[in-house]
Amino acid sequence: MSGQTDVGHARPEEGVAAFDAAPADELRPRLHACLGVDRWVEEVLRGRPYADREALLGAADLAARELDDTELASALAGHPRIGERASAPEHDAARSAKEQSGVDTNDAEVARALRAGNAAYEERFDRVFLIRAAGRSAAEILAELRRRLDNDDDAERAETVDQLRQIALLRLEGLL
């Protein structure tokens, strides 16, 4: 297995080397699952070969810091609402469920609060609420949702882009 180039199954020490060696056509869908922005995918691919994990993550981080409106919409399309199951073909159901594992949708109060918060957010900002859910409890997510409802449009857009960036980096690390 030491010559393995399957990025999804490489040992940690082989991660960047396998990433660099993998054909671009095989990496594109995997990168798109990290962040559904074609420009970002191509920038990350163009940076190959990477000296190490930090160089790859740094390039991916930098490329994800600014998203235009079309890129933001594309990236958000890949995410279900917090507290809901992935329902669209572009949602990565298994990954979303894992990332949202701290949200107990069997708790009726949590589910009600998330539905109400999601509806208020979508009414206010005309897009789905997005947060890096991995490692956060339902209470933390709800608190952030409520806090962010007070943001103005520019501040909330910036927070949404930052959350997408954080998710992309976590997912990319998972590929390595």
N, C-alpha and C positions, 0 to 999 in steps of 0.2 A: 504493500500500500504506500510505500514511501514515494512513489512517482505519481501519486494521485493528483489529478487536477480538478476534481469535482469540488468547486468552492463550497457547496452546501455540506460536504462531508469531510473536508480537510481537517487534519489535526491543527491545533492552534499555531504551532511553529511553521506550518506550511501555508497558513491562510493567505498571506499577501502574495507569496510566490505562486500559489494556485490561482489566485485572483488575476495576477499579471499574466499567467500562462493561458487562462481560459479564453476561448474564442469570444469575441465581442457579441456575436449573435446569441450565445448562451447566457452571457451576463446581462444583456439588456432587460429581459423580463424580470430577472432577479433584482436588478437595481430599480426598475420601475415599481416593483413591489415595496421597495424601501421609501421611495418618493416618486409619485406619479407625475414627474416633470421631465419631458424629453431633453430639454437643455441640460438639466442637472445630470441625467444619465450619461449624456454624451461628454460633458465636461469631466466626469469621473473616469470614463473610459479613456479619454484623450490624455489623462495624466499618467497613464501606465507607461513604464513600470514605476512602481512606488518603492522607495528605499526601505520602508517599514510600515507597520500598522499605523503609527502616528502620522506619517506623511499622507497615507491614504485617507484616514479619518479627517485630517486637517483640510485636505483638498475638498472632500465631500462637505465638510462643515462650511467652508467658505462659499462654495457654490450654492448652498441652500439658504444663505442669509438674506438674499433678495429674491422675491418672486413677484412677477408682474401679475395683473389681475387674471389673465388667462391661466397662468401657471398655478396660481392659488386655487382657482376653481378646479383645475385638473387634479391637483394634489388632494383636495378635500373630497373629490368624488370617490376616492379609494378608501374612505373611512365611514363606517356606520356611526350612527348617533351613539353617544355614551349611554351604556345601559341597554342597548338593543343589539339583537343578533344581526350579523352581517346578512343583508338581504339582496344586494345587487351583485351582478356578476363581477364587477370590478373590486368588490370588497374581498379581502383575504380573510375568510371566515375563521380559519384556525388561528391565524396570527392575531386577529382582533380579539378573539375569545381569550387567548393567553394574555394579551396586553391588558385586557379589562378584567382579569381574574379577581381583582380586589373589589369589584362592584358586585354585590350580592343582589341580583335581580329577583331572588325569591323573597327578599324582604319587601313587603308591600309598601312600607313607608319610603324606603329608598327608591323603589321603582316609581312611585307617585311623584316624589320630589324631582327625580331625574326627568320624567316626562314633562312636568310643569316647567322646570328650568330650561330644558331643551326648547320647548315651545316659546318661552319668553325670549330666549337668546335668538332663535330664528326670526321671531317677529322684530326684534331690535336690530339685528345685524344682517338678516337675509342670507344666512349661511349656517351650516351645521356647527355646533360647538365642538371644538377639538382641543384635546389636552393629552399630554403624554400620560396615559393612565398607568403604564407599567410602574409598579412599586408604590402606587398611591391607593389609599383606601377610598371607599365610597364617600365618607365624610370629607376627606380632603378634596376630592373631585367636586363635590357639591359646594364646598366653601369657595373653591376657585371659580366655579361657574357663577355663583352669586356675586363674587367680587368683580368678575369681569363684565357683568351686566352694567356696571357703573362706568366702564371705560367709554371714552369717546371713540368714534369710528377709526381714527388713525392709530390710537393706542391699541385698540383691539385687533386691528389688522396686523400690527407688529407682533403682538403676542401670539396670534394664530400662526404666523410664519415661523416664529421661534419654536412653537410647539411642534410644528411639522418638521423643522430641522432636527429637534431632539429625537423625534420618532425615527426619522431617517437614519440618524447615526446609530441608534440602538439596533435597528434592523440590519444595517450594514455590518455592525459588529457581529451580529448573529450569523451573517454569511461567512465571516472569517473564521 
